[in-house]
Amino acid sequence: MGKRPELFVGVDIGTAKIAAVVGEPSDTGLTVVGVGAAPCEGLRKGVVANIEASVQAIASAIKEAELSAGCEIHSIIASVNGGHIKAFNSHGVVAIKNREVTHNDVERVLDAARAVALPLDRDILHVLPQEFIVDGQDGIREPVGMSGVRLEVRVHIVSTAIAAAQNVIKCCQRTGLHVVDLVLAPLAAAEAILTPEEKELGAAVIDIGAGTTGLVGFEKQAVRHTAVLPVGGQHVSSDIAAGLRTPFREAERLKQRLGCALASSVGPDETVEVPTVGGRAPRQLSRLALAEIIEPRMAEIFAAAKQQFAHAGLGGVLASGILLTGGSVLVDGAVPLAERVFEVPVRIGTSIGCEALDAAMPGPSYAAAVGLLQYGVRPHHQAGLVDEAHLFGKVRRRMVGWLKAFM
């Protein structure tokens, strides 16, 4: 199998599933030429908890994607997720050389904005410009070429635990893959499903996976807030397993096939067959009882997301509404329940700007993986943690500084 030119591979490393998508640029944006997926039991709440299980899942997904695309995969863009993700806004200021903003000035002001104090076990994943300010004039998106003497920038910084990010890279390297870049999973999903108009007016993405819920809020084309909540679809399944006294796998199946997140939309005569533990015969229960278990947990997830956006000052500016993505949003009734909680328009987010292999590809389950491809296709995307040297560079620099101080 030969290696194709201009080939990009996005690997979404999720709590329950590894999704690998192979794509190449086209006249219409992006063409998906291969897809692979494998169940994963090596992660807990988005963080690697079992190296061997994670490696096997990644290898299986990559092998399937290679067969689907008819190529060999050597380099990937991978997602990172989990409750260790922290984000905040920062500000940088520099003097403009030669009284005209150059690319070098932009790099210097971004470096000034990212010069923040972080614990030794953390590093910066993304530095996302929100706006530039030239001599007090704000709202500038591209300052290069403008005249002035003072350049400022407001940025949104996403940081990660070094160990958590390094474990993701290590799992990929164990399968013979080179990680070109790491991208925050909900940010990648937003890249795949949001239009420029939605980013301009104000919109939010809620990416509900198996173990985590990722949040991204946009306004005026810029990222205003990101967060990862340590709760997801598996918590809903756990509630079903406990409430109906059924094995977890059967609870997951019930949620996906017969579950409903809005109890008021379930008919009183609808029934479901619930397998029991210990080899006993299945029971017939009301589907309403199942919905009454799912609805409170899903409402809790949406309420926590709403609180996050309100705390970030985005509660009243989400004019374009909210987009739901991730495999767990496919539960019947998720959209009307979210509309009731947020009181804004809500829809399921599907990938845009790509030609898909099949009907499942544009769906919410693959949004993050497609977004990783789009990050790779962009000519000047924000670089993240790309290798071990970068991950531990900050730690080494600080240690050298301390040693010099005592010599």
C-alpha positions as CSV (number, residue, x, y, z in Angstrom):
1,M,0.0,0.0,0.0
2,G,1.4,3.4,-1.0
3,K,1.4,6.6,1.0
4,R,-0.9,9.2,-0.5
5,P,0.2,12.8,-0.8
6,E,-1.6,15.4,1.3
7,L,-3.2,12.8,3.5
8,F,-4.5,13.8,6.9
9,V,-5.6,11.5,9.7
10,G,-7.6,12.5,12.7
11,V,-7.9,10.1,15.7
12,D,-10.5,11.0,18.3
13,I,-9.5,9.2,21.5
14,G,-12.7,8.9,23.4
15,T,-13.6,7.1,26.6
16,A,-15.7,4.4,24.9
17,K,-14.6,4.6,21.3
18,I,-11.5,5.4,19.2
19,A,-12.5,7.0,15.9
20,A,-10.0,7.4,13.1
21,V,-10.9,9.4,9.9
22,V,-8.6,9.7,6.9
23,G,-9.1,12.6,4.5
24,E,-7.5,14.8,1.9
25,P,-8.2,18.3,0.7
26,S,-10.6,18.8,-2.2
27,D,-12.1,21.6,-4.2
28,T,-15.2,21.5,-1.9
29,G,-13.1,21.5,1.3
30,L,-12.4,18.0,2.5
31,T,-13.0,14.5,1.2
32,V,-13.1,11.6,3.7
33,V,-11.4,8.5,2.1
34,G,-11.3,6.1,5.1
35,V,-12.9,5.5,8.5
36,G,-12.0,3.2,11.3
37,A,-13.5,2.7,14.8
38,A,-12.9,0.4,17.7
39,P,-14.4,0.2,21.3
40,C,-12.0,1.3,24.0
41,E,-11.9,0.3,27.6
42,G,-8.6,1.9,28.5
43,L,-9.8,5.4,29.3
44,R,-11.7,6.8,32.3
45,K,-13.4,10.1,32.0
46,G,-11.3,11.0,28.9
47,V,-8.0,10.1,30.6
48,V,-5.8,7.1,29.8
49,A,-6.1,4.6,32.7
50,N,-4.9,1.4,30.9
51,I,-2.0,1.8,28.4
52,E,-2.3,-1.7,26.9
53,A,-6.1,-1.5,26.4
54,S,-5.8,2.0,24.9
55,V,-3.0,0.9,22.5
56,Q,-5.0,-2.1,21.3
57,A,-8.0,0.0,20.6
58,I,-6.0,2.7,18.7
59,A,-4.3,0.0,16.7
60,S,-7.6,-1.6,15.8
61,A,-9.2,1.7,14.7
62,I,-6.1,2.6,12.6
63,K,-6.0,-0.8,10.9
64,E,-9.6,-0.5,9.9
65,A,-9.0,3.0,8.6
66,E,-6.0,1.8,6.6
67,L,-8.1,-0.9,5.0
68,S,-10.9,1.5,4.3
69,A,-8.6,4.2,2.7
70,G,-6.2,1.8,1.0
71,C,-3.1,3.4,2.5
72,E,-0.6,3.2,5.3
73,I,-1.0,5.6,8.2
74,H,2.2,7.0,9.9
75,S,1.2,10.4,11.3
76,I,-1.9,11.6,13.0
77,I,-3.6,14.5,14.7
78,A,-5.0,13.2,18.0
79,S,-7.6,14.6,20.4
80,V,-7.1,15.2,24.1
81,N,-9.9,15.4,26.7
82,G,-10.6,15.0,30.4
83,G,-11.3,17.0,33.5
84,H,-7.6,18.0,33.7
85,I,-8.3,20.6,31.0
86,K,-8.3,24.1,32.3
87,A,-8.8,27.3,30.4
88,F,-8.6,31.1,31.1
89,N,-8.2,34.4,29.2
90,S,-5.0,36.3,29.1
91,H,-3.7,39.6,27.7
92,G,-0.4,40.7,26.1
93,V,1.2,44.0,25.1
94,V,4.3,44.9,23.0
95,A,5.7,48.0,21.3
96,I,5.3,47.9,17.5
97,K,8.7,48.0,15.7
98,N,9.0,50.4,12.7
99,R,5.4,51.7,13.5
100,E,3.8,49.1,11.3
101,V,2.5,45.7,12.5
102,T,4.4,42.7,11.1
103,H,4.1,39.0,11.6
104,N,7.0,39.2,14.0
105,D,5.1,41.7,16.1
106,V,2.1,39.4,16.2
107,E,4.3,36.5,17.3
108,R,5.8,38.6,20.0
109,V,2.5,39.8,21.4
110,L,1.2,36.2,21.4
111,D,4.3,35.1,23.3
112,A,3.7,37.9,25.8
113,A,0.1,36.7,26.3
114,R,1.1,33.1,26.9
115,A,3.8,34.1,29.4
116,V,1.6,33.1,32.4
117,A,2.6,31.2,35.6
118,L,1.5,27.6,35.4
119,P,2.2,24.7,37.8
120,L,5.1,22.5,36.9
121,D,2.8,19.6,35.9
122,R,0.9,21.7,33.3
123,D,1.6,23.1,29.9
124,I,-0.3,25.2,27.3
125,L,-2.3,23.3,24.7
126,H,-3.8,26.1,22.7
127,V,-3.4,29.9,22.5
128,L,-6.5,31.2,20.7
129,P,-6.5,34.9,19.8
130,Q,-9.8,36.7,20.5
131,E,-9.0,40.2,19.3
132,F,-6.0,42.5,18.6
133,I,-5.9,46.1,19.7
134,V,-3.7,48.7,18.0
135,D,-3.3,52.0,19.8
136,G,-6.6,51.5,21.7
137,Q,-8.6,50.4,18.6
138,D,-10.1,47.1,19.5
139,G,-12.0,44.4,17.6
140,I,-9.1,43.8,15.1
141,R,-8.8,40.3,13.8
142,E,-5.8,40.7,11.4
143,P,-3.5,43.5,12.5
144,V,-0.6,42.9,10.1
145,G,0.1,46.0,8.0
146,M,-1.7,48.5,10.3
147,S,0.2,51.5,11.6
148,G,0.7,52.1,15.3
149,V,3.0,52.1,18.2
150,R,1.3,49.7,20.7
151,L,-0.1,46.2,19.9
152,E,-2.2,44.3,22.4
153,V,-4.0,41.0,22.1
154,R,-6.6,39.2,24.1
155,V,-6.4,35.4,24.0
156,H,-8.0,32.3,25.3
157,I,-5.5,29.8,26.7
158,V,-6.2,26.1,27.1
159,S,-3.9,24.2,29.4
160,T,-3.5,20.5,30.0
161,A,-1.8,18.2,32.6
162,I,1.5,17.1,31.0
163,A,1.2,13.5,32.2
164,A,-2.3,13.1,30.7
165,A,-1.2,14.5,27.3
166,Q,2.0,12.5,27.3
167,N,0.0,9.3,28.0
168,V,-2.1,9.9,24.9
169,I,1.1,10.5,22.8
170,K,2.7,7.4,24.3
171,C,-0.3,5.2,23.4
172,C,-0.1,6.4,19.8
173,Q,3.6,6.0,19.6
174,R,3.3,2.4,20.9
175,T,1.2,1.7,17.7
176,G,4.0,3.1,15.5
177,L,2.3,6.5,15.0
178,H,3.8,10.0,15.1
179,V,1.5,12.5,16.7
180,V,1.8,15.7,14.7
181,D,-0.5,17.7,17.0
182,L,-2.9,17.4,19.9
183,V,-6.2,19.3,19.8
184,L,-8.8,19.7,22.5
185,A,-11.7,17.3,21.5
186,P,-14.7,19.7,21.9
187,L,-12.7,22.4,20.0
188,A,-12.2,20.0,17.1
189,A,-15.9,19.1,17.2
190,A,-16.8,22.8,17.0
191,E,-14.4,23.2,14.1
192,A,-16.4,20.6,12.2
193,I,-20.0,21.6,12.9
194,L,-20.1,25.4,13.3
195,T,-20.4,27.9,10.4
196,P,-18.6,31.2,10.4
197,E,-22.0,33.0,10.7
198,E,-22.8,31.0,13.9
199,K,-19.3,31.8,15.4
200,E,-19.9,35.5,14.6
201,L,-23.4,35.8,16.1
202,G,-22.6,33.6,19.2
203,A,-23.0,29.9,19.5
204,A,-22.1,27.1,21.9
205,V,-21.1,23.5,21.3
206,I,-21.9,20.8,23.9
207,D,-20.0,17.6,23.1
208,I,-21.4,14.8,25.3
209,G,-19.2,11.7,25.1
210,A,-19.2,8.6,27.2
211,G,-17.1,9.9,30.1
212,T,-16.9,13.7,29.6
213,T,-18.9,16.6,28.4
214,G,-16.9,19.2,26.5
215,L,-18.1,22.9,26.2
216,V,-17.0,25.6,23.7
217,G,-18.6,29.0,23.4
218,F,-18.0,31.4,20.5
219,E,-18.8,35.1,20.0
220,K,-17.5,37.4,17.2
221,Q,-15.6,34.5,15.6
222,A,-13.5,33.9,18.7
223,V,-13.5,31.2,21.4
224,R,-14.7,32.8,24.6
225,H,-15.0,29.8,26.9
226,T,-13.9,26.1,27.0
227,A,-14.4,23.5,29.7
228,V,-14.6,19.8,30.2
229,L,-17.1,18.4,32.7
230,P,-16.3,14.9,34.2
231,V,-19.7,13.5,33.4
232,G,-21.1,11.9,30.2
233,G,-23.3,9.2,28.7
234,Q,-21.8,6.4,30.8
235,H,-23.2,8.0,33.9
236,V,-26.7,7.9,32.4
237,S,-26.1,4.2,31.7
238,S,-24.9,3.6,35.2
239,D,-28.1,5.2,36.5
240,I,-30.2,2.8,34.3
241,A,-28.2,-0.2,35.4
242,A,-28.7,0.6,39.1
243,G,-32.4,1.7,38.7
244,L,-33.5,-1.2,36.6
245,R,-31.1,-3.8,38.1
246,T,-29.6,-4.8,34.8
247,P,-26.0,-5.3,33.6
248,F,-24.2,-2.1,32.4
249,R,-23.9,-3.3,28.8
250,E,-27.6,-4.0,28.7
251,A,-28.3,-0.6,30.2
252,E,-26.2,1.0,27.5
253,R,-28.2,-0.9,24.8
254,L,-31.5,0.1,26.3
255,K,-30.4,3.8,26.4
256,Q,-29.3,3.8,22.8
257,R,-32.3,1.9,21.3
258,L,-35.3,2.6,23.5
259,G,-34.2,5.5,25.8
260,C,-35.8,8.9,25.9
261,A,-34.5,12.1,27.6
262,L,-38.0,13.6,27.8
263,A,-40.4,11.6,29.9
264,S,-43.4,13.7,28.8
265,S,-43.1,12.5,25.2
266,V,-43.3,8.8,26.1
267,G,-46.7,7.0,25.9
268,P,-48.1,5.4,29.0
269,D,-48.6,2.0,27.2
270,E,-45.0,1.7,25.8
271,T,-43.0,-1.2,27.3
272,V,-39.4,-2.3,27.2
273,E,-37.8,-5.7,27.8
274,V,-35.1,-5.4,30.5
275,P,-32.6,-8.2,31.0
276,T,-31.8,-9.1,34.5
277,V,-28.7,-10.3,36.3
278,G,-28.0,-13.9,37.5
279,G,-29.5,-15.5,34.4
280,R,-33.1,-14.8,35.4
281,A,-35.8,-14.2,32.8
282,P,-36.1,-10.7,31.4
283,R,-38.8,-8.4,32.8
284,Q,-41.3,-6.2,31.0
285,L,-41.2,-2.6,32.3
286,S,-42.8,0.7,31.2
287,R,-40.6,2.8,28.8
288,L,-41.7,5.7,31.0
289,A,-39.7,4.3,33.9
290,L,-36.6,4.2,31.7
291,A,-37.2,7.8,30.6
292,E,-37.7,9.0,34.2
293,I,-34.1,7.7,34.9
294,I,-32.5,9.2,31.8
295,E,-34.2,12.7,32.0
296,P,-32.8,13.8,35.4
297,R,-29.2,12.9,34.5
298,M,-29.3,14.5,31.1
299,A,-31.0,17.6,32.6
300,E,-28.2,17.8,35.2
301,I,-25.6,17.7,32.4
302,F,-27.3,20.5,30.5
303,A,-27.8,22.6,33.7
304,A,-24.1,22.3,34.5
305,A,-23.2,23.4,31.0
306,K,-25.6,26.4,31.3
307,Q,-24.0,27.4,34.5
308,Q,-20.6,27.3,32.9
309,F,-21.7,29.5,30.0
310,A,-23.4,32.0,32.4
311,H,-20.3,32.2,34.5
312,A,-18.3,33.0,31.3
313,G,-20.7,35.8,30.4
314,L,-22.2,34.0,27.4
315,G,-25.6,33.3,28.8
316,G,-27.3,36.1,26.8
317,V,-25.2,36.2,23.6
318,L,-25.8,32.7,22.2
319,A,-27.9,34.1,19.4
320,S,-27.3,31.2,17.1
321,G,-28.3,28.7,19.7
322,I,-26.6,25.5,20.9
323,L,-25.3,22.6,18.9
324,L,-25.2,19.1,20.5
325,T,-22.6,16.6,19.4
326,G,-21.1,13.4,20.6
327,G,-22.5,9.9,20.6
328,S,-24.6,10.4,23.7
329,V,-26.8,13.2,22.2
330,L,-28.5,10.6,19.9
331,V,-30.8,9.6,22.7
332,D,-34.4,10.5,21.7
333,G,-35.6,13.7,23.3
334,A,-32.2,15.2,24.0
335,V,-32.9,18.3,21.8
336,P,-36.2,19.3,23.3
337,L,-34.9,18.7,26.8
338,A,-31.9,21.0,26.0
339,E,-34.2,23.7,24.6
340,R,-36.2,23.6,27.8
341,V,-33.1,24.0,30.0
342,F,-31.3,26.6,27.9
343,E,-34.3,28.4,26.5
344,V,-32.6,28.9,23.1
345,P,-32.7,27.0,19.8
346,V,-30.9,23.7,20.0
347,R,-30.0,21.3,17.2
348,I,-27.8,18.2,16.6
349,G,-24.5,19.2,15.1
350,T,-23.2,17.4,12.0
351,S,-20.0,17.8,10.1
352,I,-20.0,20.4,7.3
353,G,-17.5,21.1,4.6
354,C,-16.6,17.5,4.0
355,E,-17.6,14.7,1.5
356,A,-18.4,11.7,3.6
357,L,-18.1,8.0,2.8
358,D,-21.5,7.0,4.3
359,A,-24.5,8.4,6.1
360,A,-23.0,7.9,9.5
361,M,-19.9,10.1,8.9
362,P,-21.5,13.5,9.2
363,G,-23.2,12.5,12.4
364,P,-22.3,13.7,15.9
365,S,-20.3,10.6,16.8
366,Y,-17.6,11.5,14.3
367,A,-17.6,15.3,14.6
368,A,-14.4,15.5,16.7
369,A,-12.5,13.2,14.3
370,V,-13.6,15.2,11.3
371,G,-12.7,18.5,13.1
372,L,-9.2,17.1,13.7
373,L,-8.9,16.7,9.9
374,Q,-9.9,20.2,9.3
375,Y,-7.3,21.4,11.8
376,G,-4.7,19.6,9.8
377,V,-5.9,21.0,6.5
378,R,-5.7,24.6,7.7
379,P,-2.3,26.0,6.6
380,H,-1.6,27.9,9.8
381,H,-3.4,26.2,12.6
382,Q,-2.4,26.8,16.2
383,A,0.2,24.2,17.1
384,G,-0.3,22.3,20.3
385,L,1.8,19.7,22.2
386,V,3.5,17.8,19.4
387,D,6.2,15.7,21.1
388,E,7.8,14.8,24.3
389,A,10.4,17.6,24.0
390,H,7.7,20.2,23.9
391,L,5.7,18.7,26.7
392,F,8.7,18.7,29.1
393,G,10.4,21.8,27.7
394,K,8.8,24.1,30.2
395,V,9.7,21.9,33.2
396,R,13.3,21.7,32.1
397,R,13.6,25.5,31.6
398,R,12.3,26.1,35.1
399,M,14.6,23.6,36.6
400,V,17.6,25.1,34.8
401,G,16.6,28.6,36.0
402,W,16.4,27.4,39.6
403,L,19.8,25.7,39.4
404,K,21.4,28.9,37.9
405,A,19.8,30.9,40.8
406,F,21.6,28.7,43.3
407,M,25.0,28.5,41.6
